Amino acid sequence: MKEEINVLVVDDESLMRNLVYKILGQENYRVALAASVEEALEVLSQKEFQLVISDIKMPERNGIELLKRVKEDHPHTGVVMMTAYGDTYTAREVLLAGAEEYITKPFKRKELSSAVEKAYWRMLSSLQRREDMSAEGETDPVM
């Protein structure tokens, strides 16, 4: 099943991009890479992704801006935010902005895998709830 999940990894640091690529690739996810928010938005416009994993602090535009754009333009895409500058305020901010998961660097392989899996299932659960609510609304009699 993981081989059917497209993941976009966005980080301005090539070592981190490649590390996440290697870990997720070994777990059979289909992984694409982007070095900036602009590059990520271009990639997202060309292909459907189930998940985006993005660093928060990047030059020019940050990951929170990307998170907001993903949630606006690609509502069926889950987002995992990662940062080396983890604090309670940042975690709260990204979760309130719509991220399914948040992870701090450095992380262990298992922490990344767990965050990606949780984010994917949360995104699916959210989509299912929306579909259920929509279906219920269509079958309710008009008053």
Backbone as JSON, one array per atom type, in Angstrom:
{
  "sequence": "MKEEINVLVVDDESLMRNLVYKILGQENYRVALAASVEEALEVLSQKEFQLVISDIKMPERNGIELLKRVKEDHPHTGVVMMTAYGDTYTAREVLLAGAEEYITKPFKRKELSSAVEKAYWRMLSSLQRREDMSAEGETDPVM",
  "N": [[0.81, -1.19, 0.0], [1.98, 1.27, 0.73], [3.49, 1.89, -1.48], [1.75, 3.16, -3.1], [1.48, 5.67, -2.17], [2.18, 8.96, -2.6], [4.71, 11.14, -1.68], [5.83, 14.36, -0.98], [8.81, 15.88, -0.23], [10.03, 18.69, 1.35], [12.65, 20.76, 1.81], [15.22, 23.06, 2.49], [17.76, 22.22, 2.99], [19.96, 20.02, 1.61], [21.05, 17.65, 2.68], [19.16, 16.87, 4.63], [16.83, 16.59, 3.05], [17.63, 14.45, 1.43], [18.08, 12.47, 3.37], [15.47, 12.03, 4.43], [14.26, 11.21, 2.07], [15.66, 8.82, 1.6], [14.95, 7.24, 3.87], [12.1, 7.08, 3.65], [11.88, 6.03, 1.1], [13.0, 3.49, 1.47], [10.95, 2.41, 2.84], [9.1, 2.03, 0.96], [7.54, 4.19, 0.04], [6.54, 6.52, -2.5], [8.61, 9.01, -3.38], [9.16, 12.46, -3.85], [11.22, 15.36, -4.32], [11.79, 18.73, -3.15], [13.42, 21.89, -3.02], [12.58, 24.32, -2.08], [9.84, 26.51, -1.17], [8.66, 27.62, -3.44], [9.49, 25.83, -5.46], [8.23, 23.53, -4.49], [5.51, 24.22, -4.73], [5.32, 24.34, -7.5], [5.84, 21.65, -8.19], [3.66, 20.44, -6.89], [1.61, 21.44, -8.46], [1.75, 19.9, -10.67], [1.46, 17.22, -10.07], [-0.31, 14.79, -8.11], [-0.22, 14.52, -4.61], [-0.28, 12.59, -1.65], [0.81, 13.22, 0.76], [2.72, 15.9, 2.19], [5.86, 16.69, 3.36], [7.41, 19.06, 5.19], [10.0, 21.35, 5.97], [10.04, 23.96, 8.4], [11.51, 26.4, 8.73], [12.85, 28.12, 6.19], [14.73, 29.8, 3.64], [13.54, 32.88, 2.16], [10.52, 32.07, 1.6], [8.55, 30.51, 4.1], [7.87, 27.25, 5.63], [5.36, 27.3, 6.85], [3.87, 29.02, 5.31], [3.76, 27.44, 3.01], [2.31, 25.25, 4.04], [-0.22, 26.47, 4.51], [-0.94, 27.12, 1.86], [-1.04, 24.55, 0.72], [-3.18, 23.44, 2.15], [-5.24, 25.11, 1.25], [-5.2, 24.85, -1.59], [-4.91, 22.13, -2.1], [-6.71, 20.27, -0.62], [-6.96, 17.56, -0.07], [-4.56, 16.63, 0.68], [-2.28, 15.6, 3.07], [-0.19, 17.05, 5.67], [3.01, 17.1, 7.09], [4.92, 18.79, 9.35], [8.26, 19.82, 9.96], [10.96, 20.75, 12.12], [13.99, 22.22, 13.37], [13.88, 23.88, 15.4], [12.12, 23.46, 17.62], [9.36, 24.3, 19.63], [6.73, 24.88, 22.01], [4.98, 26.9, 21.12], [5.43, 27.01, 18.33], [4.73, 24.4, 17.55], [2.01, 24.41, 18.22], [1.11, 26.47, 16.53], [1.53, 25.39, 13.9], [-0.1, 23.13, 13.96], [-2.62, 24.25, 14.39], [-2.81, 25.59, 12.01], [-3.34, 23.56, 10.33], [-1.69, 21.32, 9.93], [-1.15, 17.81, 9.93], [0.69, 16.43, 11.42], [3.65, 16.97, 13.44], [7.11, 17.24, 13.74], [10.26, 17.18, 15.38], [13.62, 18.04, 14.55], [16.82, 16.85, 15.45], [15.58, 13.69, 14.32], [14.61, 10.31, 14.95], [14.65, 7.43, 12.82], [12.35, 5.84, 13.26], [10.65, 7.69, 14.48], [10.13, 9.49, 12.39], [8.92, 7.76, 10.53], [6.65, 6.99, 11.99], [5.35, 9.48, 12.32], [4.74, 10.09, 9.65], [3.06, 7.97, 8.95], [0.94, 8.33, 10.81], [0.04, 10.87, 10.02], [-0.86, 10.33, 7.44], [-3.02, 8.55, 7.93], [-4.62, 10.19, 9.53], [-5.29, 12.16, 7.68], [-6.74, 10.62, 5.81], [-8.86, 9.81, 7.44], [-10.04, 12.27, 8.03], [-10.9, 13.03, 5.47], [-12.77, 11.02, 5.0], [-14.67, 11.59, 7.0], [-15.56, 14.07, 6.05], [-16.72, 13.29, 3.63], [-18.74, 11.6, 4.6], [-20.3, 13.46, 6.04], [-21.1, 15.09, 3.99], [-22.6, 13.31, 2.43], [-24.65, 12.73, 4.23], [-25.84, 15.22, 4.42], [-26.93, 15.48, 1.89], [-28.94, 13.61, 1.86], [-30.71, 14.4, 3.76], [-34.0, 15.54, 4.45], [-35.46, 18.5, 3.04], [-36.38, 21.29, 4.86]],
  "CA": [[0.0, 0.0, 0.0], [2.82, 2.46, 0.78], [3.97, 2.21, -2.81], [0.72, 3.97, -3.75], [1.43, 6.95, -1.48], [3.14, 9.94, -3.09], [5.14, 12.05, -0.63], [6.72, 15.43, -1.4], [9.66, 16.34, 0.86], [10.47, 20.06, 1.07], [13.64, 21.24, 2.78], [16.29, 23.76, 1.79], [19.02, 21.51, 3.27], [19.99, 18.81, 0.79], [21.28, 16.46, 3.51], [17.89, 16.48, 5.25], [15.96, 16.08, 1.98], [18.1, 13.12, 1.02], [17.86, 11.53, 4.48], [14.05, 11.69, 4.44], [14.05, 10.45, 0.84], [16.19, 7.47, 1.79], [14.13, 6.53, 4.87], [10.76, 6.79, 3.11], [12.07, 5.15, -0.04], [13.2, 2.14, 1.98], [9.65, 1.94, 3.31], [8.3, 1.88, -0.27], [6.77, 5.36, -0.38], [7.04, 7.18, -3.71], [9.06, 10.27, -2.82], [9.7, 13.53, -4.7], [11.94, 16.35, -3.5], [11.79, 20.15, -3.52], [14.36, 22.63, -2.18], [12.0, 25.59, -1.65], [8.38, 26.59, -1.25], [8.31, 27.85, -4.85], [9.66, 24.56, -6.17], [7.18, 22.62, -4.01], [4.23, 24.61, -5.34], [5.39, 23.93, -8.9], [5.69, 20.18, -8.22], [2.28, 20.15, -6.5], [0.7, 21.79, -9.55], [1.91, 18.93, -11.75], [1.24, 15.84, -9.63], [-1.07, 14.67, -6.87], [0.5, 13.93, -3.48], [-1.09, 12.32, -0.47], [1.47, 13.88, 1.89], [3.85, 16.81, 2.05], [6.68, 16.83, 4.58], [8.12, 20.31, 4.95], [10.71, 22.09, 7.01], [9.38, 25.24, 8.66], [12.41, 27.53, 8.47], [13.56, 28.1, 4.92], [14.9, 31.18, 3.16], [12.5, 33.51, 1.35], [9.19, 31.71, 2.1], [8.71, 29.42, 5.07], [7.0, 26.09, 5.53], [3.99, 27.6, 7.27], [3.21, 29.54, 4.11], [3.47, 26.28, 2.17], [1.22, 24.52, 4.69], [-1.48, 27.17, 4.23], [-1.26, 26.95, 0.43], [-1.43, 23.15, 0.5], [-4.52, 23.26, 2.71], [-6.18, 25.84, 0.39], [-5.21, 24.38, -2.97], [-4.87, 20.66, -2.17], [-7.29, 19.87, 0.67], [-6.88, 16.11, 0.14], [-3.15, 16.32, 0.93], [-1.86, 15.75, 4.46], [1.07, 17.76, 5.83], [3.85, 16.9, 8.27], [5.89, 19.87, 9.46], [9.43, 19.47, 10.76], [11.8, 21.89, 12.44], [15.06, 22.05, 14.34], [13.63, 24.89, 16.42], [10.83, 23.08, 18.19], [8.86, 24.81, 20.89], [5.29, 24.69, 22.13], [4.28, 27.87, 20.28], [5.54, 26.59, 16.93], [3.91, 23.2, 17.37], [0.6, 24.84, 18.26], [0.84, 27.26, 15.32], [1.41, 24.55, 12.7], [-1.26, 22.25, 14.1], [-3.81, 25.08, 14.18], [-2.84, 25.94, 10.58], [-3.84, 22.42, 9.58], [-0.77, 20.19, 9.79], [-1.59, 16.57, 10.57], [1.74, 16.01, 12.35], [4.76, 17.88, 13.68], [8.25, 16.47, 14.21], [11.45, 18.01, 15.58], [14.91, 17.52, 14.12], [17.0, 15.59, 14.73], [14.61, 12.67, 14.66], [15.0, 8.93, 14.66], [13.93, 6.82, 11.7], [11.04, 5.39, 13.72], [9.82, 8.88, 14.72], [9.69, 9.97, 11.09], [7.97, 6.78, 9.99], [5.42, 7.08, 12.77], [4.69, 10.75, 12.0], [4.21, 10.0, 8.29], [1.92, 7.05, 8.97], [-0.16, 8.99, 11.53], [-0.48, 11.95, 9.18], [-1.61, 9.73, 6.34], [-4.29, 8.02, 8.43], [-5.45, 11.33, 9.95], [-5.8, 12.78, 6.46], [-7.8, 9.74, 5.29], [-9.99, 9.88, 8.37], [-10.67, 13.56, 7.83], [-11.6, 12.97, 4.19], [-13.93, 10.15, 5.16], [-15.66, 12.34, 7.77], [-16.15, 15.08, 5.16], [-17.6, 12.58, 2.68], [-19.91, 11.15, 5.35], [-21.13, 14.62, 6.34], [-21.68, 15.53, 2.71], [-23.63, 12.34, 2.06], [-25.78, 12.91, 5.14], [-26.5, 16.48, 4.04], [-27.67, 15.28, 0.64], [-30.1, 12.75, 2.07], [-31.64, 14.99, 4.71], [-35.11, 16.24, 3.81], [-35.43, 19.96, 3.11], [-37.45, 21.81, 5.72]],
  "C": [[0.86, 1.27, 0.0], [3.32, 2.87, -0.59], [2.96, 3.02, -3.62], [0.65, 5.37, -3.16], [2.56, 7.85, -1.99], [3.42, 10.95, -1.98], [6.09, 13.08, -1.24], [7.48, 15.92, -0.17], [10.24, 17.69, 0.47], [11.4, 20.52, 2.18], [14.76, 21.91, 2.01], [17.66, 23.09, 2.02], [19.02, 20.18, 2.53], [20.24, 17.55, 1.62], [19.99, 15.95, 4.15], [16.93, 15.93, 4.2], [16.35, 14.66, 1.62], [17.93, 12.08, 2.11], [16.4, 11.08, 4.51], [13.7, 10.85, 3.22], [14.49, 9.0, 1.02], [15.32, 6.65, 2.75], [12.79, 6.13, 4.28], [10.84, 5.88, 1.89], [12.26, 3.71, 0.38], [11.9, 1.54, 2.52], [8.63, 1.87, 2.18], [7.34, 3.02, -0.57], [7.37, 5.86, -1.7], [7.35, 8.63, -3.31], [9.6, 11.2, -3.91], [10.31, 14.57, -3.77], [11.78, 17.75, -4.06], [12.67, 20.89, -2.52], [13.8, 23.95, -1.64], [10.48, 25.52, -1.75], [7.96, 26.76, -2.7], [8.41, 26.56, -5.65], [8.57, 23.56, -5.77], [5.84, 22.95, -4.65], [4.19, 24.22, -6.82], [5.17, 22.42, -9.03], [4.24, 19.79, -7.89], [1.28, 20.47, -7.61], [0.73, 20.75, -10.67], [1.54, 17.51, -11.37], [0.48, 15.84, -8.32], [-0.22, 13.96, -5.81], [-0.47, 13.7, -2.34], [-0.52, 13.02, 0.75], [2.55, 14.83, 1.43], [4.55, 16.85, 3.39], [7.55, 18.04, 4.35], [8.81, 20.83, 6.19], [9.95, 23.4, 7.22], [10.28, 26.4, 8.25], [13.19, 27.29, 7.19], [13.72, 29.54, 4.47], [13.74, 31.6, 2.26], [11.11, 33.22, 1.89], [9.33, 30.52, 3.02], [7.67, 28.32, 4.89], [5.57, 26.34, 5.96], [3.21, 28.21, 6.11], [2.84, 28.4, 3.16], [2.31, 25.48, 2.74], [-0.13, 25.16, 4.37], [-1.9, 27.03, 2.78], [-1.71, 25.53, 0.12], [-2.86, 22.95, 0.98], [-5.59, 23.98, 1.87], [-6.33, 25.16, -0.97], [-5.3, 22.87, -3.13], [-5.44, 20.08, -0.87], [-7.25, 18.37, 0.94], [-5.45, 15.67, 0.43], [-2.84, 16.59, 2.4], [-0.48, 16.41, 4.53], [1.71, 17.4, 7.16], [4.87, 18.03, 8.28], [7.05, 19.4, 10.33], [10.29, 20.71, 10.97], [12.89, 21.5, 13.43], [14.85, 22.99, 15.52], [12.3, 24.64, 17.09], [10.55, 23.74, 19.52], [7.35, 24.68, 20.88], [4.52, 25.65, 21.23], [4.29, 27.44, 18.82], [4.67, 25.37, 16.65], [2.43, 23.57, 17.32], [0.23, 25.58, 16.98], [0.64, 26.37, 14.1], [0.21, 23.61, 12.78], [-2.56, 23.03, 13.89], [-3.94, 25.49, 12.71], [-3.23, 24.75, 9.72], [-2.91, 21.24, 9.39], [-1.32, 18.98, 10.53], [-0.59, 16.12, 11.63], [2.84, 17.05, 12.38], [5.89, 17.05, 14.25], [9.46, 17.4, 14.35], [12.7, 17.27, 15.12], [15.89, 17.7, 15.28], [15.97, 14.57, 15.2], [15.2, 11.31, 14.33], [14.15, 8.42, 13.51], [12.51, 6.46, 12.11], [10.1, 6.58, 13.98], [9.28, 9.44, 13.4], [8.64, 9.04, 10.51], [6.62, 6.87, 10.69], [4.65, 8.36, 12.43], [4.05, 10.69, 10.61], [2.97, 9.1, 8.28], [0.71, 7.67, 9.67], [-0.8, 10.08, 10.66], [-1.32, 11.4, 8.05], [-2.98, 9.25, 6.81], [-5.2, 9.13, 8.93], [-6.08, 12.01, 8.74], [-6.93, 11.94, 5.88], [-9.05, 9.8, 6.15], [-10.76, 11.18, 8.19], [-11.46, 13.59, 6.52], [-12.86, 12.13, 4.3], [-15.04, 10.85, 5.94], [-16.36, 13.38, 6.89], [-17.11, 14.43, 4.17], [-18.87, 12.12, 3.38], [-20.86, 12.31, 5.64], [-21.82, 15.11, 5.07], [-22.82, 14.61, 2.29], [-24.86, 12.5, 2.95], [-26.55, 14.17, 4.79], [-27.35, 16.33, 2.8], [-28.93, 14.46, 0.85], [-31.09, 13.32, 3.06], [-32.77, 15.7, 3.98], [-35.0, 17.76, 4.0], [-36.63, 20.42, 3.92], [-38.05, 23.04, 5.15]]
}
